[in-house]
Amino acid sequence: MFREWRKTEKSFFGDFEREIEEMNELVNSMMHSAGKPLVYGFSMQVGPDGVPHVERFGNMPQADKEMNFREQVQGVREPFTSSIIDEKKNELNITAEMPGIRKEDIELRATENELAIKAECGERKYCTNVNTPCKVDPGSARAKYNNGILEVTLKLKEPAVPKGKTVKIE
């Protein structure tokens, strides 16, 4: 991928040439060891309440995740997820994109504060924990899976209350 750095026997820049060579070796070893591409991005959606929601997605390692870096690099992807509160129905709707998976291969685990999604079908592996913005009733969970899109609906334990105070603009 990178051109070979030309070394001269006697050079004023010998230390510099060695550093460049070490960097090339490091980059080449990282490219060969990773195997799978790493993905990271952000999405923005406007919910039914008219408020924009910004969320991140991808399989890059994070300090707050339970999975370690090797698990993520070895083919485990974090699906793109979106969570929106429907205040009229008092529900939390979580959507996850997981193409190439059958519904029998999906494992969901809900608590009051998070939804754990795990799926494995051949080469494709997905895993993520979606933190809920407020407490939900795990017993009320309903899920549908169609054409690679998982939709999970959870009832909120308490009605969603807008946080903060309305500020009048002068």
C-alpha positions, 0 to 999 in steps of 0.5 A: 500500500505504501511506497518503500522508503529509500534508505541511504547508507550514510545520511544526515536523516538516518533517524528520520528514515528509521522513524518513517520505516517504523510507521510504515510497518505499524500501519501495514500491520494494523491494516492486515490485522484488522481484517474487517472495516471499522465504521463510525457515524452519526444520524439525525432524525426529527421525532414525532415531538418535533425535536431532533435526535442525534445518535451515533452508530458503527463498530468502533470501540468505545470506553463505555461499551462492555465488548472489547476491541477484539470482539468488535474487530472480529466481525461483530458489528453494532447495528444502526439504531434509532430510538424515539419517544412517542409522547401521544402513545406513551411508548419508546420505539427502537429501530435497528438495521440488521440486514442478512439476519433471520428473526430466529437468530435475534436475541433481545433482552430488555430491562428498565434502562436498556435493550440488549440486541444480539444476532448471529447468522453465519458470517454476520454478527450484530451486538449493541446495548441501547440505553433508554432515555427514561424507565420502560416496562420490559414486560410490555416489549413487542418486536417485529422484524421485516426486511432487515429492520427490527422494530421494538416498542416498549411502554414508558413507566411514567409519561414523558415529561419535557426536561428543562424550562421553556425560555422566551425569546425576546 
